[in-house]
Amino acid sequence: MNYSVQFDKHFFSLESETGETRRIMPVSGEFHYWRNIKRYWPGILNTIKHDIGLQYIQSYVSWENHELEGKPLVFDFTGATYPNRDLDGFLRMCEDKEMFVGIRPGPYIYSELDWGGLPERWGKKNVPRLDPGFLEEAREWIESVSRILVPHLVTKGGCILCCQVDNEVSGLKAERKVIEGDPDIIGTFGYFMKHVLWEGDLKGANKRYGTAWKDWNDVEPMISPRTPREVIHFRDSSHGYEWIQSTYINMVASWLRESGVDVPLYANTTGQPFPHNPDLLGMRTPLESKINMAEGIDLIGADHYPLPLEIDPRHAEVREMGKSGGFAYYDLLGIIFNGKYCASISPTTWIAEFRSGGYMPQLWESAAKRWKDPSYYRYYALIALLGGFHGWNWYMLVDRDRFHCSPMASDGRLWPHIGKVFKEIVSGVSSARWPLFEPADPIGLYWDREQNLKYARTMWSQAEYSIARVTPFTVAMNALLFSSTSWNLAESRRDFSPNENPCIIYAGWDDLTEAKTKALRKYAEAGGLLILHGCIPSRCIDENGETQGTDVFDDLPRPSGHVRVDHSGTILVPSIDETGRSIEIRAGSTPFLATYTIKDSRCKPLMSAGMTVGYLKRMGNGHVAVLGFDMDERHASRLLTHWNIPRHFHSSESTVIGAAFKHGDNLAIPYINYGSTAIKVKFSLPGLDNENRCKVRWCMDNKEMTLDGAEEKSFNATVKAKHGDLLLIQQV
């Protein structure tokens, strides 16, 4: 039966010509048919479907594997020369077993292969993806493999549900080698600067950046900015990087479309969703569900390979990358930030590659022990749910060359100690119908992509800047996370409505474009609560970072001594202590950044230890709150409650965190205990109608209880260390 593919409530929605509709949850696992003996394929698929509970798998298709040795661009897709090359037979087998496939034909696939899945003649050259010679052969590969794929698309009655465009285009596998080169060859950084950005105006480029390049061969990207002019150069370098990637992604997407691939196309990223610019990828808003048949991609997914989390992620030393446990903290916040970011640009959010086992060089003893521990997978699945991901693709489900500790052996046997938890996770999210749920607490955390680029330290850590350094943004994100508050990322490209987000927290710096600053004020005047955390966006700037226009918030009282930020991210607070000295403080190093003298009767002060450390001011039909201190989880809970911002979940213990998601009258609450010991905790549900009885179900442990109507909906539970569950709260 032929189906059309849309997105409905974050499910893949298949609708037949007769009106029959099927929903497929975006949770899958990776199995590379060409890496396993063909006679094991049926058993492996049976185990995935019946013992783990998945009806959806993903697989790369390797150009190198299907091309005949010594015969460029001659392919075997039917197993005529080697059984494991039978792509057509594998897809027919999936159809016979009523399983769906996400196909990943490259051209690049990486996949722990020496040449990234390319033939050796291209893998050894390490040419830019936009190299004309490479593109010519890559197109032939895509067109050839598409002739096999198209008859197996769900739109043709087959099993292929979606298709990935290349792989990890956001990752520079050899940083400078990829972007250096002849400025007249498309795909190099020099080409972008000469032909795209500056159109041959070298004098203009030198003036903008303060450089002294004699010709276009001298042009280099700015990797680590130190001065304001270098920041401008860095931002343009980042945009060049994005242009190269986006041009390539759109090109491969067009080949697939022209070859008849009419299922959703998606791109994945390594780690954070940077530097993919959704404006350059044909992306639409999350509210649009139709497949974009014209250009670009339909979905974006982020890869995550979290390391073991062995220590308290709030401990001071883990807040910096490179220190003990730093990557653990990065994993926690990285997954959550990614979920929020992807939700702001993509109709369905999922982790395109989610660790399940390990690449052989990474299998050091401690990590391998954790990856064989069932609790690891449950723990990080719950963190993904906390981030609002609707699903993920476990990479890998089946052991194979260079990748081990997966839940299944290469012959299809399920390792009992790991396999059980995978089935619990799949059963839990499926029974809750998890993708239907949206964040329950109406709070938006503002994030501006251009501002993030400006304050990043290096091109290769744009993403890390958002989550792995102590900034006003990470402080606010921590406050929401550890107060068990659910939230959305209020991405600055979007329009904000008080009806959608009654509260928005601005935790950026003091410089923002005039249009974006006016949009924030308009939001407050329309009835929203705008919380300014750390800085008032008082300095309107143009695209070059130069001050322009007037202070949109000039009617807000300022601290004693103006708070400003230099390009390196240091907060400077002159003359706020009793002696009048100028002090330099880093965000997060002290609970109070500023005090205020309030004379405006329309301002209600926020007091601490006899000092005014912030205030709430009426603005039109709404309010603006100015905080002169770093908000922590206690502040967040008290202030949001005091200002009547609805919150639906509370945990009595600081090491047990969760977040409420809502669908109709029902709540879904993923929670974890990140502590090192089991703990007894009281869960409260302040957002529920106390008159009604509720059924509480632990979806992964498969147990339930009933709460009678009471003044307060609450119950006790014991949560093991590095453990948790997905609660489903249904009003009876």
Secondary structure, 3 states (H helix, E strand, C coil): CCEEEEEECCEEEEEECCCCEEEECCEEEECCHHHCCHHHHHHHHHHHHHHHCCCEEEEECCHHHHECCCCCCCECCCCCCCHHHCHHHHHHHHHHCCCEEEEECCCCCCCCCCCCCCCHHHHCCCCCCCCHHHHHHHHHHHHHHHHHHHHHEHHHCCCEEEEECCCCCCCCCCHHHHHCCCCCCCCCHHHHHHHHHCCCCHHHHHHHHCCCCCCHHHCCCCCCCCCHHHHHHHHHHHHHHHHHHHHHHHHHHHHHHHCCCCCCEEEEEECCCCCCCHHHCCCCCCCCCCCCCCCCCCEEEEEECCCCCCCCCCCHHHHCCCCCCHHHHHHHHHHHHHHHHHHHHCCCCEEEEEECCEEHHHCCHHHHHHHCCHHHHHHHHHHHHHCCCCEEEEECCECECCEECCCECCCCCECHHHHHHHHHHHHHHHHHCHHHCEECCCEEEEECHHHHHHHCCCHHHHHHHHHCCCCHHHHHHHHHHHCCCCCEEEECCCCCCCCCCCEEEECCCCEEEHHHHHHHHHHHHCCCEEEEECCCCCEEECCCCCECCCCCCCCCCCCCCCCEECCCCCEEECCCCCCCCCEEECCCCCCECCCCCCCCCCEEEEEECCEEEEEEEEECCEEEEEECECCCHHHHHHHHHHCCCCCCCEECCCCEEECCEEECCEEEEEEEECCCCCEEEEEECCCCCCCCCEEEEECCCCEEEEECCCCCCEEEEEECCCEEEEEEEEEC
